[in-house]
Amino acid sequence: MAAVLTLHVLPPSHPCMTAEAALRRKGLKYEKVSLTPGPHVEEMERVYGAGNTTVPGLLVGDEPVHGSRAILERLEQIEPDPPLYPEPIAGSVRKAERWGDEQLQDLGRRLPWGALYFRPEAMGTFGGGDPLDPAGTDFAITYVRGTWKYHAITAERLAADLTALPEMIDHVDTLAGEGVLGGDEPNAADLQIGATLRVLLTVADLRPLIEGRPAEQVARGWFPDYPGEIPEGAFPAGWVPSRS
Ligand SMILES: N[C@@H](CCC(=O)N[C@@H](CS)C(=O)NCC(=O)O)C(=O)O
């Protein structure tokens, strides 16, 4: 009998989107447990072991598998078809997936939280609702400040992330041009990189850097729907570079 699969997530998390898209792609049945930000830390450590506080995590029966890349590798063993690491490009897909996790993924946290500092009322749109009313905005201001502390976001860091972004989008387009990303079927790198880019598309200031390029297709192709809209002009004037 196949092991029961249980996916632990925080709802707006992009690496969780990656893991869930992979489960769907494999056609595997799974149970999803949506945790509450804050208390998730204790629950994740209880299930996945000390220090493993982040989502996603996947229980394969009793076996804990922690982190998006480990989860995709494990799913490939459980159900090889359709492949997430297709030959003959499996090595390049793994390299791109790793880059997506280690280099790009953090920008999917720092840039939206960074922009929300300047437009806190927009936090309501990430739950699929309208921009927040004044009382909700007061809550959002406090919450967003907490995320800056947690993710070590500073204005300097944000400006540096924005400066680095065009080159990263160029890298995605290069990978697409080489056939590592953006094929007819999603691989592990598409799901890792596409999820982060999809989150970045909620920031209107960033859309001109991504839209109309292969990178946009990688994002929207596998993640058509994702709520959230941070209006244009959130970042201070001159911080968002022009497209390279
Ligand atoms: N690179 C890891 C990191 C996952 C990660 O940082 N997830 C965030 C959500 S996007 C998280 O769990 N944040 C809450 C926390 O750090 O406690 C992965 O891909 O699994």
PDBQT file of the ligand as one rigid body, heavy atoms in Angstrom, charges set to zero:
ROOT
HETATM    1  N1  LIG A 301      14.672  27.089   0.740  1.00  0.00    +0.000 N 
HETATM    2  C1  LIG A 301      13.702  26.466   1.602  1.00  0.00    +0.000 C 
HETATM    3  C2  LIG A 301      13.131  27.583   2.443  1.00  0.00    +0.000 C 
HETATM    4  C3  LIG A 301      11.690  27.621   2.741  1.00  0.00    +0.000 C 
HETATM    5  C4  LIG A 301      11.244  28.902   3.434  1.00  0.00    +0.000 C 
HETATM    6  O1  LIG A 301      12.042  29.769   3.851  1.00  0.00    +0.000 OA
HETATM    7  N2  LIG A 301       9.927  28.998   3.576  1.00  0.00    +0.000 N 
HETATM    8  C5  LIG A 301       9.319  30.161   4.188  1.00  0.00    +0.000 C 
HETATM    9  C6  LIG A 301       7.990  30.458   3.515  1.00  0.00    +0.000 C 
HETATM   10  S1  LIG A 301       8.219  31.068   1.869  1.00  0.00    +0.000 SA
HETATM   11  C7  LIG A 301       9.025  29.896   5.640  1.00  0.00    +0.000 C 
HETATM   12  O2  LIG A 301       8.854  28.784   6.063  1.00  0.00    +0.000 OA
HETATM   13  N3  LIG A 301       8.926  30.985   6.415  1.00  0.00    +0.000 N 
HETATM   14  C8  LIG A 301       8.580  30.907   7.806  1.00  0.00    +0.000 C 
HETATM   15  C9  LIG A 301       9.779  30.711   8.685  1.00  0.00    +0.000 C 
HETATM   16  O3  LIG A 301      10.905  31.005   8.236  1.00  0.00    +0.000 OA
HETATM   17  O4  LIG A 301       9.590  30.314   9.819  1.00  0.00    +0.000 OA
HETATM   18  C10 LIG A 301      12.709  25.641   0.759  1.00  0.00    +0.000 C 
HETATM   19  O5  LIG A 301      12.655  25.831  -0.463  1.00  0.00    +0.000 OA
HETATM   20  O6  LIG A 301      12.053  24.763   1.313  1.00  0.00    +0.000 OA
ENDROOT
TORSDOF 0
